[in-house]
Amino acid sequence: MERSEELSKDLNPFTPLVGIQIPDHAFIQDLAQVFGGPLALTIANLSSQASSLNVKELQDLWPHLSLVIDGGPIEDVQSPECRLGSFVVDLSVPGEFGIIFPGCALESASTILQKYGLLSSHESCL
């Protein structure tokens, strides 16, 4: 989405866009409620590697992080689908969506977006 004036320009400094994540995880939802607003965070895995599902899997990164909170495993650590990461969609063009990263919810999220009348940016170019 387009960054509002309230958000720091240090968030994604090379683009006017920012990502919004809506986690389906009780711990993160509770944490956001305690803080009373949005949280700025990053995905805790090395680029092109499988997503981390528990805090021990990212121990090598701990020295480079400001804070590590163990809220328990994110998903079933045995499920390969859970390691695909988050579905990332670009909604910056009204009426369209573009897939930035397919992640684990590609099919279901694409179906929902189309149900509400959004066109895939690939389809809208045809």
C-alpha positions in Angstrom: 0.0 0.0 0.0 1.2 3.6 -0.3 3.0 4.9 2.8 1.0 7.6 4.6 2.7 10.8 5.9 2.5 9.4 9.5 4.9 6.5 8.7 8.7 7.1 8.8 10.3 7.4 5.4 13.0 5.0 6.8 10.4 2.2 6.2 11.2 1.0 2.7 13.3 4.1 1.8 13.5 3.3 -1.9 9.8 3.0 -2.6 6.6 4.9 -1.5 5.0 1.5 -0.8 4.8 -0.4 2.5 3.6 -3.9 3.3 0.8 -4.7 5.7 0.7 -8.1 7.3 -2.4 -9.5 9.0 -1.1 -12.5 10.9 -3.4 -15.3 11.8 -1.4 -16.1 15.0 -2.9 -15.3 18.5 0.5 -14.3 20.0 1.2 -11.6 17.4 -2.4 -10.4 17.5 -2.1 -10.0 21.3 1.3 -8.3 20.9 -0.1 -5.7 18.4 -3.1 -5.1 20.8 -0.7 -4.4 23.7 1.3 -1.9 21.6 -1.9 -0.4 20.4 -0.7 0.1 16.8 1.3 -1.3 14.0 4.6 -3.1 14.5 7.5 -2.7 12.1 9.3 -6.0 11.7 10.9 -8.2 9.2 10.8 -11.8 8.2 13.4 -13.7 10.2 15.1 -15.9 7.7 17.9 -15.5 5.2 16.8 -14.5 1.7 15.9 -17.5 -0.5 15.9 -19.9 2.5 12.8 -21.6 3.9 10.8 -19.6 6.5 11.6 -20.1 10.1 8.7 -21.5 12.1 10.2 -21.4 15.6 12.7 -19.2 17.4 15.5 -21.8 17.6 15.6 -22.1 13.8 17.0 -18.6 13.5 19.6 -18.7 16.3 22.3 -17.8 13.8 20.6 -14.4 13.3 20.1 -13.6 17.0 23.4 -11.5 17.3 22.1 -9.3 14.4 18.6 -8.7 15.9 17.4 -6.1 18.4 14.8 -8.3 20.0 13.8 -11.9 19.9 10.5 -13.0 21.4 9.6 -16.6 21.6 5.8 -16.8 21.1 5.9 -20.5 20.3 5.9 -22.2 16.9 4.1 -20.4 14.1 2.7 -23.4 12.4 3.1 -27.2 12.2 6.9 -27.4 11.8 6.5 -30.7 9.9 4.3 -29.2 7.2 6.3 -28.2 4.1 3.6 -25.7 3.0 4.1 -23.7 6.2 7.7 -23.1 5.1 6.6 -21.3 1.9 6.3 -18.0 3.8 3.7 -15.3 3.6 1.6 -14.5 0.6 2.6 -11.0 -0.5 0.3 -9.0 -2.8 0.6 -5.5 -4.3 -2.7 -3.6 -3.9 -1.2 -0.2 -4.8 -3.2 0.0 -8.1 -7.0 0.4 -7.5 -9.0 -2.6 -8.8 -5.9 -4.8 -9.4 -3.6 -7.1 -7.5 -0.1 -8.2 -8.3 1.6 -11.2 -6.7 5.0 -10.2 -5.2 5.6 -13.5 -3.4 3.3 -16.5 -3.7 3.8 -17.9 -0.2 1.6 -20.5 1.4 -1.8 -18.8 0.7 -1.5 -18.1 -3.1 -4.6 -20.0 -4.2 -7.0 -19.1 -1.3 -5.9 -15.4 -1.3 -6.1 -15.0 -5.0 -9.6 -16.6 -5.0 -10.7 -14.1 -2.3 -9.3 -11.1 -4.1 -11.0 -12.1 -7.4 -14.3 -12.7 -5.5 -14.2 -9.1 -4.5 -13.7 -7.9 -8.1 -9.9 -7.4 -8.1 -8.1 -8.4 -11.3 -4.7 -9.9 -11.4 -2.3 -7.3 -12.8 -1.2 -10.1 -15.3 -4.8 -10.7 -16.4 -5.6 -7.0 -16.7 -2.8 -6.5 -19.2 -4.4 -9.0 -21.6 
